[in-house]
Amino acid sequence: MSKKMILVDTSKCTGCKACSAACKEWNDLPAVKTTLVKSYQSTKDLDPNTYTYIAFDEKYENNKMLWMMRKAQCFHCADAACQKACTSDAISKTETGFTVIDKDKCIGCGYCVTNCPFNIPRVDETTKKASKCTGCWERVENGLEPACVAICQPGTLTFGDDSDMMPKAEQRLAELKTNYPKANLYGKDVVGGTLYKYILLDTPESYGLPANPTVPFTLTLWKDIARPLGAIACGGAAAAVLVGTLVNVAKGNYSREHFVDDDHQGKGGAL
């Protein structure tokens, strides 16, 4: 299957929260008690039972108010820090580009949490398992849209092949630039490109997003350089032992006569 993309056009979002409700229903996630956080936002953050929510912000400039509403969830980075940080190989990529966690393998170490540049995964303190948005990859691989996309009435969320969606995103961005000079396409050029891409009306920081999210250098150094070199070194050492063994066999150093002679010479020396 081809790589997929979900476009989030924040200019169309009405903050209805249907995407969050659909996510709960599809993933069979229990309800979580909420309280008013700010503006119309009633969910403070992600948690093991909340994979997505709507973040509300209001920006006042030149006597005008701009809604800064954003659907928050895992970005499904191409260069996924969580996958690199995972010590139990519990995190992998699907053919369509979604980053998923195998809870049977997860040991709850929390390295995916501390290394994610977006602070997305959450570890359940009871089950000791990490959780996050799955992208509804099982729906996608059966020809369906992710649950959040399927329920979105304003058309904020659209889904399709990455090659088809990118031109549409660029066209929509060009249209918005007329009235929103700071509008940008977020996720295109960061962390290898994200599967969820956002059309933002203002700077990423205005939406509570990092301007330039990156994979921690120490993690890249370990996973992409030190660890492979260590494997090569171990493999080289093993190869050296094997070669030495074969050479000794070829020379007859492991033959029965060789050990018998050595034993006789040893006894002769003792006498």
Secondary structure in CASP SS format (residue, H / E / C, confidence):
PFRMAT SS
TARGET T0000
AUTHOR 0000-0000-0000
METHOD secondary structure of the structure
MODEL  1
M C 1.00
S C 1.00
K C 1.00
K E 1.00
M E 1.00
I E 1.00
L E 1.00
V E 1.00
D E 1.00
T H 1.00
S H 1.00
K H 1.00
C C 1.00
T C 1.00
G C 1.00
C C 1.00
K C 1.00
A H 1.00
C H 1.00
S H 1.00
A H 1.00
A H 1.00
C H 1.00
K H 1.00
E H 1.00
W H 1.00
N C 1.00
D C 1.00
L C 1.00
P C 1.00
A C 1.00
V C 1.00
K C 1.00
T C 1.00
T C 1.00
L C 1.00
V C 1.00
K E 1.00
S C 1.00
Y C 1.00
Q E 1.00
S C 1.00
T C 1.00
K C 1.00
D C 1.00
L C 1.00
D E 1.00
P C 1.00
N C 1.00
T E 1.00
Y C 1.00
T C 1.00
Y E 1.00
I E 1.00
A E 1.00
F C 1.00
D C 1.00
E E 1.00
K E 1.00
Y E 1.00
E E 1.00
N C 1.00
N C 1.00
K E 1.00
M E 1.00
L E 1.00
W E 1.00
M C 1.00
M C 1.00
R E 1.00
K E 1.00
A E 1.00
Q C 1.00
C C 1.00
F C 1.00
H C 1.00
C E 1.00
A C 1.00
D C 1.00
A C 1.00
A H 1.00
C H 1.00
Q H 1.00
K H 1.00
A H 1.00
C C 1.00
T C 1.00
S C 1.00
D C 1.00
A C 1.00
I E 1.00
S E 1.00
K E 1.00
T C 1.00
E C 1.00
T C 1.00
G C 1.00
F C 1.00
T E 1.00
V E 1.00
I E 1.00
D C 1.00
K C 1.00
D C 1.00
K C 1.00
C C 1.00
I C 1.00
G C 1.00
C C 1.00
G C 1.00
Y H 1.00
C H 1.00
V H 1.00
T H 1.00
N H 1.00
C C 1.00
P C 1.00
F C 1.00
N C 1.00
I C 1.00
P C 1.00
R E 1.00
V E 1.00
D E 1.00
E C 1.00
T C 1.00
T C 1.00
K C 1.00
K E 1.00
A E 1.00
S E 1.00
K C 1.00
C C 1.00
T C 1.00
G C 1.00
C C 1.00
W H 1.00
E H 1.00
R H 1.00
V H 1.00
E C 1.00
N C 1.00
G C 1.00
L C 1.00
E C 1.00
P C 1.00
A H 1.00
C H 1.00
V H 1.00
A H 1.00
I H 1.00
C C 1.00
Q C 1.00
P C 1.00
G C 1.00
T C 1.00
L E 1.00
T E 1.00
F E 1.00
G E 1.00
D E 1.00
D H 1.00
S H 1.00
D H 1.00
M H 1.00
M H 1.00
P H 1.00
K H 1.00
A H 1.00
E H 1.00
Q H 1.00
R H 1.00
L H 1.00
A H 1.00
E H 1.00
L H 1.00
K H 1.00
T C 1.00
N C 1.00
Y C 1.00
P C 1.00
K C 1.00
A C 1.00
N E 1.00
L E 1.00
Y E 1.00
G C 1.00
K C 1.00
D C 1.00
V C 1.00
V C 1.00
G C 1.00
G C 1.00
T E 1.00
L C 1.00
Y E 1.00
K E 1.00
Y E 1.00
I E 1.00
L E 1.00
L C 1.00
D C 1.00
T C 1.00
P H 1.00
E H 1.00
S H 1.00
Y H 1.00
G C 1.00
L C 1.00
P C 1.00
A C 1.00
N C 1.00
P C 1.00
T C 1.00
V C 1.00
P C 1.00
F H 1.00
T H 1.00
L H 1.00
T H 1.00
L H 1.00
W H 1.00
K H 1.00
D H 1.00
I H 1.00
A H 1.00
R H 1.00
P H 1.00
L H 1.00
G H 1.00
A H 1.00
I H 1.00
A H 1.00
C H 1.00
G H 1.00
G H 1.00
A H 1.00
A H 1.00
A H 1.00
A H 1.00
V H 1.00
L H 1.00
V H 1.00
G H 1.00
T H 1.00
L H 1.00
V H 1.00
N H 1.00
V H 1.00
A H 1.00
K H 1.00
G C 1.00
N C 1.00
Y C 1.00
S C 1.00
R H 1.00
E H 1.00
H H 1.00
F H 1.00
V H 1.00
D H 1.00
D H 1.00
D H 1.00
H H 1.00
Q H 1.00
G H 1.00
K H 1.00
G H 1.00
G H 1.00
A H 1.00
L C 1.00
END
